[in-house]
């Protein structure tokens, strides 16, 4: 999301360099959405991928569809969600063209719509799978009940949700329980939460705890924030938003940190402002 118009605005050469840096550090999955960069990021990435020496079988491409923006690239009158069969198929076909690939490793419905019809979604997904255009199907920002609605017709392999120390509601609303109960892949967007973005009493408390833990674990603050979500038994896959090579490498190094149980609860307590009940 941050590589193009909405972030670093990398050139083709810069994108190729960043892709190679990712792969060198065992980051092989690239998370896209049709809307990123006002519908431009996939095309920019695809141009870079086509000019790189990277083999398609060495990476995984995820994309999302369903959100319709009111921007000049689309003739929309209002932001809305569209999960009609024809739109889902057309959106995937556009993503494949932009990314210059013949398949997505995973397609996600970007956000739930009150008007989504599970039968129509299933028809689109079945056709896309049968045509070899997607390999797995999931959702993003869905509640367990919304997933159950979709699974009335078709299996949901993954859910990408907001999850971090400072935004941890999915631990208590059944979302991570659903992941564990049904072996559903769980991905976390914004895994560092608000810690580096805003000043708050909670972040001030977290900072005091991290001042001790960074020394204990010989790790950076962002690595420990990632280690915190990685400790959850649902085996969370963080979707790391940084486009900075150094921070990407540091993020991968966080995988090796085994945070102790009481340190995990110290950070939770710092965020909540009180001990657990």
MARDREN-731984 format. One record per residue (C-alpha): x, y, z. Coordinates in steps of 0.001 Angstrom, whole numbers, plus 500000, padded with zeros to 6 digits. Layout:
<sites>
{east: X	north: Y	up: Z} $
...
</sites>
This chain:
<sites>
{east: 500000	north: 500000	up: 500000} $
{east: 502839	north: 502392	up: 500812} $
{east: 505101	north: 501698	up: 497837} $
{east: 503275	north: 503910	up: 495357} $
{east: 501009	north: 506945	up: 495206} $
{east: 499823	north: 506640	up: 498821} $
{east: 503336	north: 506441	up: 500221} $
{east: 506912	north: 506402	up: 498945} $
{east: 506004	north: 506814	up: 495245} $
{east: 508814	north: 504471	up: 494274} $
{east: 510083	north: 504337	up: 490714} $
{east: 510149	north: 501037	up: 488831} $
{east: 513836	north: 500598	up: 489652} $
{east: 513213	north: 501319	up: 493333} $
{east: 510381	north: 498783	up: 493422} $
{east: 512581	north: 496115	up: 491850} $
{east: 515282	north: 496814	up: 494423} $
{east: 512760	north: 496604	up: 497271} $
{east: 511266	north: 493358	up: 495940} $
{east: 514720	north: 491787	up: 495819} $
{east: 515498	north: 493058	up: 499318} $
{east: 512294	north: 491448	up: 500585} $
{east: 513080	north: 488100	up: 498995} $
{east: 516656	north: 488184	up: 500311} $
{east: 515135	north: 488518	up: 503789} $
{east: 512590	north: 485704	up: 503289} $
{east: 509655	north: 488047	up: 502697} $
{east: 507940	north: 486511	up: 499679} $
{east: 504289	north: 487541	up: 500042} $
{east: 503116	north: 490873	up: 498643} $
{east: 499764	north: 492185	up: 499853} $
{east: 497813	north: 494282	up: 497349} $
{east: 494332	north: 495713	up: 496867} $
{east: 492781	north: 497082	up: 493713} $
{east: 492186	north: 500464	up: 495404} $
{east: 495740	north: 501069	up: 496649} $
{east: 497198	north: 504248	up: 495210} $
{east: 493753	north: 505144	up: 493846} $
{east: 493815	north: 502037	up: 491642} $
{east: 497449	north: 502549	up: 490503} $
{east: 499700	north: 500455	up: 492794} $
{east: 499060	north: 497089	up: 491163} $
{east: 500035	north: 498437	up: 487757} $
{east: 503207	north: 500037	up: 489135} $
{east: 504152	north: 496813	up: 490927} $
{east: 503380	north: 494726	up: 487847} $
{east: 505686	north: 496811	up: 485663} $
{east: 508489	north: 496371	up: 488183} $
{east: 507840	north: 492647	up: 488583} $
{east: 507872	north: 492152	up: 484805} $
{east: 511259	north: 493871	up: 484509} $
{east: 512755	north: 492034	up: 487464} $
{east: 514406	north: 488622	up: 487376} $
{east: 512055	north: 487321	up: 490067} $
{east: 510306	north: 484042	up: 489278} $
{east: 506555	north: 483948	up: 489797} $
{east: 506780	north: 480650	up: 491671} $
{east: 509072	north: 482271	up: 494236} $
{east: 506496	north: 484808	up: 495448} $
{east: 502884	north: 484915	up: 496580} $
{east: 500498	north: 487655	up: 495475} $
{east: 497427	north: 488609	up: 497489} $
{east: 494874	north: 491150	up: 496331} $
{east: 491540	north: 492457	up: 497538} $
{east: 488404	north: 493733	up: 495878} $
{east: 485009	north: 495118	up: 496792} $
{east: 485621	north: 498730	up: 497808} $
{east: 484553	north: 501269	up: 495190} $
{east: 486039	north: 504745	up: 495634} $
{east: 484639	north: 508045	up: 494397} $
{east: 487802	north: 509040	up: 492505} $
{east: 488584	north: 510157	up: 488966} $
{east: 489668	north: 506613	up: 488056} $
{east: 486091	north: 505415	up: 488593} $
{east: 482713	north: 506902	up: 487633} $
{east: 481297	north: 506442	up: 491133} $
{east: 478985	north: 508917	up: 492858} $
{east: 479654	north: 507574	up: 496346} $
{east: 482076	north: 505232	up: 498104} $
{east: 480431	north: 501818	up: 498346} $
{east: 481015	north: 498050	up: 498307} $
{east: 480320	north: 495873	up: 495279} $
{east: 480249	north: 492079	up: 495552} $
{east: 478220	north: 491254	up: 492469} $
{east: 479506	north: 488139	up: 490718} $
{east: 480495	north: 490019	up: 487566} $
{east: 482284	north: 492744	up: 489506} $
{east: 484354	north: 490302	up: 491583} $
{east: 485434	north: 488457	up: 488438} $
{east: 486185	north: 491670	up: 486538} $
{east: 488152	north: 493065	up: 489479} $
{east: 490328	north: 489950	up: 489706} $
{east: 490917	north: 489952	up: 485964} $
{east: 491973	north: 493603	up: 486161} $
{east: 494342	north: 492829	up: 489061} $
{east: 495908	north: 489984	up: 487075} $
{east: 496437	north: 492286	up: 484099} $
{east: 497908	north: 495060	up: 486263} $
{east: 500173	north: 492692	up: 488227} $
{east: 501208	north: 490925	up: 485005} $
{east: 500485	north: 487454	up: 486351} $
{east: 498087	north: 484658	up: 485502} $
{east: 496859	north: 483966	up: 489034} $
{east: 496489	north: 485340	up: 492550} $
{east: 497631	north: 483117	up: 495369} $
{east: 494816	north: 484564	up: 497450} $
{east: 491830	north: 486841	up: 496850} $
{east: 490290	north: 488713	up: 499781} $
{east: 486982	north: 490549	up: 500015} $
{east: 488224	north: 493878	up: 501334} $
{east: 485434	north: 494832	up: 503761} $
{east: 482026	north: 493357	up: 504545} $
{east: 478974	north: 494807	up: 502841} $
{east: 475466	north: 494733	up: 504341} $
{east: 474231	north: 493750	up: 500869} $
{east: 476624	north: 490881	up: 500143} $
{east: 474997	north: 487714	up: 498873} $
{east: 476976	north: 484568	up: 499806} $
{east: 475597	north: 482602	up: 496858} $
{east: 476709	north: 485205	up: 494345} $
{east: 480127	north: 485507	up: 495976} $
{east: 480517	north: 481732	up: 495898} $
{east: 479647	north: 481594	up: 492189} $
{east: 482334	north: 484156	up: 491418} $
{east: 484968	north: 482451	up: 493565} $
{east: 484191	north: 479005	up: 492175} $
{east: 484570	north: 480269	up: 488617} $
{east: 487823	north: 482062	up: 489421} $
{east: 489214	north: 478939	up: 491067} $
{east: 488067	north: 476661	up: 488264} $
{east: 489672	north: 479005	up: 485736} $
{east: 492947	north: 478942	up: 487706} $
{east: 492842	north: 482674	up: 488372} $
{east: 492875	north: 482409	up: 492183} $
{east: 494160	north: 479631	up: 494423} $
{east: 492736	north: 480576	up: 497806} $
{east: 489882	north: 482766	up: 498983} $
{east: 489515	north: 484841	up: 502120} $
{east: 488146	north: 488023	up: 503609} $
{east: 489396	north: 491141	up: 505348} $
{east: 487890	north: 492940	up: 508336} $
{east: 485090	north: 490373	up: 508695} $
{east: 483566	north: 489299	up: 512008} $
{east: 483093	north: 485588	up: 512779} $
{east: 479356	north: 485832	up: 512053} $
{east: 480031	north: 487465	up: 508680} $
{east: 482452	north: 484664	up: 507861} $
{east: 479790	north: 482116	up: 508826} $
{east: 477435	north: 483821	up: 506393} $
{east: 479927	north: 483420	up: 503537} $
{east: 480789	north: 479849	up: 504584} $
{east: 477155	north: 478939	up: 504108} $
{east: 478247	north: 478676	up: 500468} $
{east: 482055	north: 478567	up: 500257} $
{east: 485113	north: 477963	up: 502439} $
{east: 486947	north: 481028	up: 503761} $
{east: 490686	north: 480343	up: 504062} $
{east: 491837	north: 483570	up: 505706} $
{east: 490837	north: 486774	up: 507458} $
{east: 492981	north: 489918	up: 507439} $
{east: 492124	north: 492194	up: 510363} $
{east: 493506	north: 495075	up: 512360} $
{east: 495470	north: 493624	up: 515273} $
{east: 498152	north: 495188	up: 517412} $
{east: 498878	north: 495900	up: 521052} $
{east: 497019	north: 499205	up: 520787} $
{east: 494143	north: 497764	up: 518740} $
{east: 493512	north: 494300	up: 520130} $
{east: 489739	north: 493965	up: 520053} $
{east: 489950	north: 490868	up: 517826} $
{east: 491342	north: 488952	up: 520818} $
{east: 488022	north: 489370	up: 522620} $
{east: 485336	north: 489525	up: 519928} $
{east: 485790	north: 485961	up: 518686} $
{east: 487898	north: 486772	up: 515611} $
{east: 491102	north: 485086	up: 516760} $
{east: 489065	north: 482299	up: 518376} $
{east: 487498	north: 481690	up: 514967} $
{east: 490954	north: 481482	up: 513406} $
{east: 492059	north: 478852	up: 515917} $
{east: 488815	north: 476886	up: 515862} $
{east: 488663	north: 476587	up: 512069} $
{east: 492375	north: 476638	up: 511159} $
{east: 491792	north: 479906	up: 509334} $
{east: 494851	north: 481959	up: 508411} $
{east: 494846	north: 485260	up: 510283} $
{east: 496731	north: 488289	up: 508985} $
{east: 497263	north: 491519	up: 510891} $
{east: 497253	north: 494869	up: 509154} $
{east: 498742	north: 497843	up: 511027} $
{east: 500558	north: 495435	up: 513392} $
{east: 502440	north: 498245	up: 515153} $
{east: 499198	north: 500032	up: 515977} $
{east: 499273	north: 503662	up: 517005} $
{east: 502554	north: 503507	up: 518923} $
{east: 504668	north: 505419	up: 516391} $
{east: 501807	north: 507569	up: 515080} $
{east: 500372	north: 509349	up: 518091} $
{east: 501055	north: 510461	up: 521622} $
{east: 498698	north: 509105	up: 524269} $
{east: 498708	north: 508044	up: 527886} $
{east: 498623	north: 504410	up: 526807} $
{east: 501600	north: 504820	up: 524485} $
{east: 503510	north: 506624	up: 527226} $
{east: 502927	north: 503648	up: 529544} $
{east: 503947	north: 501218	up: 526796} $
{east: 507116	north: 503204	up: 526179} $
{east: 508171	north: 502770	up: 529821} $
{east: 507756	north: 499002	up: 529600} $
{east: 509534	north: 498831	up: 526254} $
{east: 512457	north: 500805	up: 527669} $
{east: 513133	north: 497809	up: 529911} $
{east: 512250	north: 495069	up: 527435} $
{east: 514366	north: 496396	up: 524578} $
{east: 517400	north: 495869	up: 526795} $
{east: 516214	north: 492489	up: 528037} $
{east: 515636	north: 491101	up: 524546} $
{east: 518275	north: 493189	up: 522744} $
{east: 515537	north: 494228	up: 520346} $
{east: 513936	north: 497401	up: 519022} $
{east: 510524	north: 498730	up: 520004} $
{east: 508923	north: 497760	up: 516702} $
{east: 510363	north: 494236	up: 516926} $
{east: 508845	north: 493771	up: 520376} $
{east: 505471	north: 495083	up: 519222} $
{east: 505553	north: 492482	up: 516448} $
{east: 506720	north: 489781	up: 518876} $
{east: 503720	north: 490648	up: 521058} $
{east: 501176	north: 489771	up: 518354} $
{east: 503252	north: 486814	up: 517145} $
{east: 502892	north: 485186	up: 520567} $
{east: 499171	north: 484617	up: 520046} $
{east: 498465	north: 480912	up: 519348} $
{east: 496447	north: 481739	up: 516223} $
{east: 499826	north: 482166	up: 514478} $
{east: 499329	north: 485676	up: 513163} $
{east: 500950	north: 486817	up: 509920} $
{east: 501775	north: 490535	up: 510265} $
{east: 501226	north: 492633	up: 507147} $
{east: 504168	north: 494982	up: 507556} $
{east: 503465	north: 498369	up: 506007} $
{east: 506940	north: 499851	up: 505944} $
{east: 508710	north: 500392	up: 502627} $
{east: 512059	north: 501041	up: 504330} $
{east: 514580	north: 498213	up: 503695} $
{east: 516198	north: 498403	up: 507130} $
{east: 512862	north: 498191	up: 508921} $
{east: 511719	north: 495290	up: 506747} $
{east: 514777	north: 493292	up: 507775} $
{east: 514222	north: 494224	up: 511413} $
{east: 510631	north: 493067	up: 511130} $
{east: 511719	north: 489626	up: 509928} $
{east: 514180	north: 489356	up: 512804} $
{east: 511229	north: 489764	up: 515192} $
{east: 510101	north: 486242	up: 514257} $
{east: 512907	north: 484772	up: 516351} $
{east: 511932	north: 486639	up: 519534} $
{east: 510213	north: 484416	up: 522117} $
{east: 508468	north: 486864	up: 524422} $
{east: 507983	north: 485595	up: 527959} $
{east: 504431	north: 485214	up: 529217} $
{east: 504627	north: 487859	up: 531943} $
{east: 506287	north: 490362	up: 529605} $
{east: 503352	north: 489898	up: 527229} $
{east: 500940	north: 490729	up: 530038} $
{east: 503065	north: 493679	up: 531181} $
{east: 502603	north: 495229	up: 527741} $
{east: 498895	north: 494424	up: 527698} $
{east: 498502	north: 496032	up: 531119} $
{east: 500401	north: 499117	up: 529941} $
{east: 498060	north: 499513	up: 526977} $
{east: 494869	north: 498942	up: 528955} $
{east: 495916	north: 501021	up: 531950} $
{east: 494934	north: 498334	up: 534471} $
{east: 495779	north: 494767	up: 535375} $
{east: 493769	north: 491945	up: 533840} $
{east: 490599	north: 491005	up: 535688} $
</sites>
